[in-house]
Amino acid sequence: QLQLVESGGGAVQPGGSLKLSCVASGNTNPWPCLAWFRQTPGKEREAVASAGRGGITKYADFVRGRFTISKDNAKNTLYLQMNSLKPDDTGVYYCAADYPTSTRIAGPLDYYEYSFWGQGTQVNVSS
């Protein structure tokens, strides 16, 4: 089992930056594949970025070039650096994880690939 706890959300003006963190605990061996999703007002939950094995990362088109996913295995922590934030980025950001499979090592952006979810952290982008 895995437990995930996100932090780092908050209020920021358009063009600003935030860095989200997700600490994984429980059975982290093998190290899970991880991803960030978000739920924005009026939309279904959508993928933001993923981190598979071997340094593989994937991004949704709407964040590519603005957001960066990274991880620190020694700290059991996944990060999401968010720059050039827009009002449309407002929402709840969730960390998701699951143990490696032949599919997950490629860092899928499908929510059904991940069984473990954090409680979410709120991001508000407005002037």
C-alpha positions in Angstrom: 0.0 0.0 0.0 1.0 3.5 -0.6 0.1 6.8 1.0 0.5 10.1 -0.8 0.4 13.5 0.7 0.5 16.6 -1.5 1.4 20.1 -0.4 2.5 23.4 -1.9 -0.8 24.7 -3.3 -2.0 28.2 -2.7 -3.0 31.5 -4.4 -0.9 33.1 -7.0 -1.3 35.8 -9.7 -1.3 35.0 -13.4 2.3 34.6 -14.6 3.4 33.4 -11.2 4.9 30.1 -10.0 4.2 27.4 -7.5 6.0 24.1 -6.7 3.9 21.2 -5.5 5.3 18.3 -3.5 4.0 14.8 -3.0 5.5 12.6 -0.3 5.0 8.9 -0.7 5.0 6.5 2.3 4.2 2.9 3.0 5.6 0.2 0.7 7.8 2.2 -1.7 9.8 -0.8 -2.8 9.6 -1.1 -5.7 9.6 2.6 -6.3 6.2 3.4 -7.8 5.5 5.2 -11.1 4.0 8.6 -10.3 1.9 11.2 -12.0 0.1 14.5 -11.4 -3.6 15.0 -12.3 -5.9 18.0 -11.7 -9.5 18.7 -11.4 -10.4 22.2 -12.7 -13.9 23.7 -12.4 -16.4 22.3 -14.8 -14.0 19.7 -16.2 -13.2 16.1 -15.5 -10.0 15.0 -13.8 -7.2 15.3 -16.3 -3.6 14.3 -16.5 -0.9 16.9 -16.1 2.4 15.1 -16.1 3.9 11.7 -15.4 7.2 10.2 -14.3 7.9 6.6 -15.4 11.1 4.7 -15.0 14.4 5.6 -16.5 13.8 9.3 -16.4 10.7 9.0 -18.7 8.4 12.0 -18.3 5.3 13.0 -20.2 3.2 16.1 -20.2 -0.2 17.2 -21.2 -0.1 19.6 -24.2 -1.6 22.4 -22.1 1.3 22.5 -19.6 4.3 21.5 -21.8 7.0 24.1 -21.5 5.5 25.6 -18.4 5.4 22.7 -15.9 8.2 20.4 -14.9 7.8 17.1 -13.1 10.7 15.7 -11.1 11.3 13.3 -8.2 13.8 12.8 -5.4 13.9 9.1 -4.6 15.9 9.7 -1.5 13.2 11.8 -0.1 10.3 9.7 -1.5 9.0 12.9 -3.0 7.5 13.9 -6.4 7.5 17.5 -7.4 5.6 19.7 -9.9 7.2 23.0 -10.7 4.5 25.2 -12.3 5.6 28.4 -14.0 3.7 31.0 -16.1 0.5 30.0 -14.3 -2.8 31.0 -15.9 -6.3 31.3 -14.5 -7.3 28.1 -16.3 -4.7 26.3 -14.2 -6.9 26.8 -11.1 -8.1 23.6 -9.6 -7.2 20.7 -7.2 -4.0 18.9 -8.0 -3.6 15.3 -7.2 -0.6 13.0 -6.9 -1.2 9.5 -8.2 1.0 6.4 -8.0 1.1 2.7 -8.6 3.7 -0.1 -8.8 5.6 -0.6 -12.0 4.2 -2.7 -14.8 5.2 -3.0 -18.4 2.7 -0.2 -19.1 3.4 2.1 -16.2 7.1 2.2 -16.6 6.4 4.4 -19.7 4.6 6.9 -17.5 1.0 6.7 -18.8 -1.3 9.7 -18.5 -4.4 7.6 -18.0 -6.0 7.9 -14.6 -7.0 4.3 -14.5 -3.4 3.2 -14.4 -3.0 4.5 -10.9 -4.6 3.0 -7.8 -3.2 5.3 -5.1 -4.2 8.9 -4.8 -3.5 11.8 -2.5 -6.1 14.1 -1.0 -5.2 16.9 -3.4 -3.9 20.5 -3.0 -5.8 23.5 -4.2 -4.2 26.0 -6.6 -5.9 29.3 -7.3 -4.6 31.6 -10.1 -6.2 35.0 -10.2 -5.5 38.6 -10.2 
